[in-house]
Amino acid sequence: MSITKSPRQRFVEEIRRPDSELDLARAALLVAQEEYPQLPIEAYLARLDQFAEDTRGRLGQETAPLIVLQELLDTVYRYHGFKGNRKAYYDPRNSFLNDVLDRRLGIPLSLGIVILEVGWRVGLPLEGVSFPHHFLVRFSGDTVQLLVDPYDGGQIRFEDQAQELLDRVYGGMVRVQPSFLKQASRRDMLVRLLTNLKGLYLNARDDRRAIGAVERILLLRPEASPEHRTLGLLKARMGLREEAAEHLQTYLASDPGAADSLRIQTFLEKLGRGEEPELETEIDT
């Protein structure tokens, strides 16, 4: 008798792989499958395969990487009509890869995953870039490195133009640092995806979904002690006192010098006495 695995179990199996072997699109779809239990993952992966075939079909015998890159971007943005969702940036559907593929709308990260997955399928040297507030894709050629802005129709920039993107967010008050252009691993991208969802759910007071996002962040980053804090406070708000205490104790043990350690210790003591500690100012969004 075969046992059907849950999306969470299959997510765990996927992220156990070495980062270079981790199937980013499949893992992102497994995140979405917790929201859409009947989601046909293979069908969406096949759609990415088709985008790659569309790109190859328009290239003919052309193999020059920069031309392949431009054809990829034309395929995604011009022929299939993907674009940034400027009207509803904070819609959770922008972070579910199936919705992004269906609606052709997304945020920088989810559109970036589409570009990366199609680009990898056609052999392009692409990587994610953990740019602040605006995920980017880097083309690392033999002679040139370029940045692709997934949210701006695949606009291509040289790395020394990254300051322009930062100025849009910080109004010229922050200068580009080398760390801003650091490569994002596949795990980094999944953490960023789940962190986006966590923030949306916390703002909406959707504790159940927020807990699911935090739990998966911890699967990817077990050492992320602040996530134990968030998870503990959420579980306390849902009345799961024992689980809440366990996560808060883990937080304190891993970071005893945390600025809020006294507050969390007091919170734990109130939990132990069966009191209802105040939560509104405790859970970070």
C-alpha positions as CSV (number, residue, x, y, z in Angstrom):
1,M,0.0,0.0,0.0
2,S,1.5,3.3,-1.1
3,I,1.4,6.3,1.2
4,T,0.8,9.7,-0.4
5,K,3.3,12.2,0.9
6,S,2.2,15.7,1.9
7,P,3.5,18.8,0.1
8,R,5.5,19.5,3.3
9,Q,7.2,16.1,3.2
10,R,8.1,16.5,-0.4
11,F,9.4,20.0,0.2
12,V,11.7,18.5,2.9
13,E,12.9,15.9,0.5
14,E,13.6,18.5,-2.2
15,I,15.6,20.9,0.1
16,R,17.7,18.0,1.4
17,R,19.5,18.0,-1.9
18,P,22.8,19.9,-2.4
19,D,22.0,23.5,-3.4
20,S,23.2,23.0,-7.0
21,E,20.9,20.0,-7.4
22,L,17.8,21.6,-5.7
23,D,15.0,22.0,-8.2
24,L,14.0,25.6,-7.4
25,A,10.8,25.6,-9.4
26,R,9.6,22.4,-7.9
27,A,10.3,23.6,-4.4
28,A,8.5,26.9,-5.1
29,L,5.5,24.9,-6.4
30,L,5.6,22.7,-3.3
31,V,5.3,25.9,-1.3
32,A,2.2,26.8,-3.3
33,Q,0.8,23.3,-3.0
34,E,0.2,23.8,0.7
35,E,-2.2,26.6,-0.4
36,Y,-3.5,24.6,-3.4
37,P,-3.6,20.9,-2.4
38,Q,-4.6,19.7,-5.9
39,L,-1.9,21.7,-7.7
40,P,-0.5,19.7,-10.7
41,I,3.2,20.4,-10.2
42,E,4.4,18.5,-13.3
43,A,2.1,20.5,-15.5
44,Y,3.6,23.8,-14.3
45,L,7.1,22.4,-14.7
46,A,6.2,21.4,-18.3
47,R,5.1,25.0,-18.9
48,L,8.6,26.2,-18.0
49,D,9.9,23.6,-20.4
50,Q,7.7,25.0,-23.1
51,F,8.9,28.5,-22.6
52,A,12.4,27.2,-23.1
53,E,11.3,25.4,-26.2
54,D,9.7,28.6,-27.5
55,T,13.0,30.4,-26.9
56,R,15.0,27.8,-28.8
57,G,12.5,27.8,-31.6
58,R,13.0,31.5,-32.2
59,L,16.8,31.2,-32.0
60,G,17.3,28.7,-34.8
61,Q,21.0,28.0,-35.0
62,E,22.0,31.0,-32.9
63,T,24.0,30.2,-29.8
64,A,25.7,33.4,-28.8
65,P,24.8,33.8,-25.0
66,L,23.8,37.5,-25.2
67,I,21.4,36.8,-28.1
68,V,20.0,33.8,-26.3
69,L,19.5,36.0,-23.2
70,Q,17.6,38.7,-25.2
71,E,15.5,36.0,-26.9
72,L,14.6,34.5,-23.5
73,L,13.5,37.9,-22.2
74,D,11.5,38.5,-25.4
75,T,9.8,35.1,-25.0
76,V,8.8,35.8,-21.4
77,Y,7.9,39.4,-21.5
78,R,6.9,40.2,-25.1
79,Y,5.4,36.9,-26.4
80,H,3.9,35.6,-23.1
81,G,3.2,38.9,-21.5
82,F,4.7,38.6,-18.0
83,K,4.9,41.8,-16.0
84,G,5.3,43.1,-12.5
85,N,2.1,43.4,-10.5
86,R,2.1,47.1,-9.8
87,K,-1.6,47.3,-8.9
88,A,-1.5,44.6,-6.2
89,Y,2.1,44.1,-5.2
90,Y,1.2,42.6,-1.8
91,D,-1.2,40.0,-3.2
92,P,0.0,36.6,-1.9
93,R,-0.6,35.2,-5.3
94,N,2.5,37.1,-6.5
95,S,4.6,34.6,-4.5
96,F,2.9,31.4,-5.7
97,L,4.7,30.2,-8.8
98,N,1.6,28.5,-10.2
99,D,-0.4,31.8,-9.9
100,V,2.5,33.7,-11.5
101,L,2.6,31.4,-14.4
102,D,-1.2,31.5,-14.8
103,R,-1.7,35.2,-14.3
104,R,1.6,36.4,-15.9
105,L,1.9,38.7,-12.9
106,G,4.5,38.7,-10.1
107,I,7.0,40.5,-7.9
108,P,10.7,40.7,-8.6
109,L,11.5,37.4,-6.9
110,S,8.8,35.2,-8.5
111,L,9.4,36.7,-11.9
112,G,13.1,36.2,-11.3
113,I,12.5,32.5,-10.7
114,V,10.7,32.2,-14.0
115,I,13.7,33.9,-15.8
116,L,16.2,31.7,-14.0
117,E,14.3,28.4,-14.6
118,V,13.8,29.1,-18.3
119,G,17.4,30.5,-18.7
120,W,18.9,27.4,-17.0
121,R,16.9,25.2,-19.4
122,V,18.5,26.9,-22.4
123,G,22.0,26.8,-20.9
124,L,22.4,30.4,-19.8
125,P,24.8,31.3,-17.0
126,L,22.3,33.0,-14.7
127,E,22.1,33.4,-11.0
128,G,19.9,35.2,-8.5
129,V,21.1,38.3,-6.8
130,S,20.0,39.2,-3.2
131,F,19.6,43.0,-3.9
132,P,17.8,44.9,-1.2
133,H,14.0,45.2,-1.8
134,H,14.4,44.3,-5.4
135,F,15.5,40.8,-6.5
136,L,17.7,40.7,-9.6
137,V,19.1,38.1,-12.0
138,R,22.7,38.2,-13.0
139,F,24.0,37.0,-16.4
140,S,27.6,35.9,-15.8
141,G,29.2,35.7,-19.3
142,D,32.8,35.1,-20.1
143,T,33.5,38.8,-20.9
144,V,30.6,40.7,-19.3
145,Q,28.3,40.6,-16.3
146,L,24.8,42.1,-16.6
147,L,21.9,42.5,-14.3
148,V,18.3,41.7,-15.4
149,D,15.4,43.4,-13.6
150,P,12.6,40.9,-13.6
151,Y,10.1,43.4,-12.4
152,D,10.8,46.0,-15.1
153,G,10.1,43.9,-18.2
154,G,13.6,42.2,-18.1
155,Q,15.4,45.5,-18.4
156,I,19.2,44.9,-18.7
157,R,21.7,47.0,-16.8
158,F,25.4,46.9,-16.1
159,E,26.4,46.3,-12.5
160,D,27.5,49.9,-12.1
161,Q,24.0,51.0,-12.8
162,A,22.7,49.2,-9.7
163,Q,22.8,52.4,-7.8
164,E,19.8,53.6,-9.8
165,L,17.7,50.8,-8.5
166,L,18.7,51.5,-4.9
167,D,17.9,55.2,-5.3
168,R,14.3,54.3,-6.1
169,V,13.9,52.7,-2.7
170,Y,16.2,55.0,-0.5
171,G,16.1,58.2,-2.4
172,G,19.9,58.4,-2.8
173,M,20.5,58.0,0.9
174,V,22.1,54.5,0.6
175,R,25.1,53.6,-1.5
176,V,25.6,50.2,-3.2
177,Q,27.7,47.8,-1.2
178,P,29.4,44.7,-2.6
179,S,27.1,42.6,-0.3
180,F,24.1,44.0,-2.1
181,L,25.2,42.2,-5.3
182,K,25.9,38.9,-3.6
183,Q,24.7,35.7,-5.4
184,A,21.6,34.2,-3.9
185,S,21.6,30.4,-3.5
186,R,18.5,28.5,-4.3
187,R,17.9,28.1,-0.6
188,D,18.3,31.9,-0.2
189,M,15.6,32.4,-2.8
190,L,13.2,30.0,-1.1
191,V,13.8,31.7,2.3
192,R,13.1,35.1,0.6
193,L,9.9,33.7,-0.9
194,L,8.7,32.4,2.4
195,T,9.7,35.5,4.2
196,N,7.6,37.5,1.8
197,L,4.6,35.3,2.5
198,K,5.3,35.4,6.3
199,G,5.1,39.2,6.3
200,L,1.9,39.3,4.3
201,Y,0.2,36.8,6.6
202,L,1.4,38.5,9.8
203,N,0.0,41.8,8.5
204,A,-3.3,40.1,7.7
205,R,-3.3,38.4,11.2
206,D,-3.5,35.0,9.3
207,D,-1.7,33.1,12.0
208,R,-2.2,29.6,10.6
209,R,-0.6,30.5,7.3
210,A,2.1,32.6,9.0
211,I,3.1,29.6,11.1
212,G,3.3,27.5,7.9
213,A,5.7,30.0,6.3
214,V,7.9,30.2,9.4
215,E,8.0,26.5,9.8
216,R,9.4,26.1,6.3
217,I,11.9,28.9,6.8
218,L,13.2,26.9,9.7
219,L,13.5,23.8,7.6
220,L,15.7,25.8,5.3
221,R,17.5,27.8,8.0
222,P,17.4,25.8,11.3
223,E,19.9,28.3,12.8
224,A,17.6,31.3,12.2
225,S,16.8,31.9,15.9
226,P,14.5,34.9,15.4
227,E,12.1,32.6,13.5
228,H,11.8,30.5,16.6
229,R,10.7,33.7,18.4
230,T,8.1,34.5,15.8
231,L,6.9,30.9,15.7
232,G,6.6,30.7,19.5
233,L,4.6,34.0,19.7
234,L,2.3,32.9,17.0
235,K,1.6,29.5,18.6
236,A,1.0,31.3,21.9
237,R,-1.6,33.5,20.2
238,M,-3.3,30.3,18.9
239,G,-3.3,28.8,22.4
240,L,-0.6,26.2,21.7
241,R,1.2,27.0,24.9
242,E,3.6,24.0,25.1
243,E,4.8,24.4,21.5
244,A,5.1,28.1,22.0
245,A,7.2,27.7,25.1
246,E,9.5,25.2,23.3
247,H,10.2,27.6,20.5
248,L,10.7,30.6,22.8
249,Q,13.1,28.6,24.9
250,T,15.1,27.6,21.8
251,Y,15.3,31.3,20.8
252,L,16.6,32.3,24.2
253,A,19.1,29.4,24.3
254,S,20.5,30.2,20.9
255,D,20.7,34.0,21.5
256,P,20.9,34.7,25.2
257,G,22.1,38.2,24.7
258,A,19.2,39.2,22.5
259,A,17.9,42.7,23.2
260,D,14.5,41.4,24.0
261,S,15.6,38.4,26.1
262,L,14.2,39.8,29.3
263,R,10.8,40.4,27.7
264,I,10.7,37.0,26.2
265,Q,11.6,35.4,29.5
266,T,8.8,37.4,31.2
267,F,6.5,36.3,28.5
268,L,7.5,32.6,29.1
269,E,6.9,33.0,32.8
270,K,3.4,34.3,32.2
271,L,2.7,31.4,29.8
272,G,3.8,29.0,32.5
273,R,1.4,30.6,35.0
274,G,-1.5,30.3,32.6
275,E,-1.8,34.1,32.1
276,E,-2.6,35.7,28.7
277,P,0.5,37.9,27.9
278,E,0.1,40.8,25.5
279,L,1.1,39.8,21.9
280,E,0.2,42.8,19.7
281,T,3.6,44.5,20.0
282,E,5.6,41.2,20.2
283,I,5.3,39.6,16.8
284,D,7.5,41.2,14.2
285,T,6.2,41.6,10.7
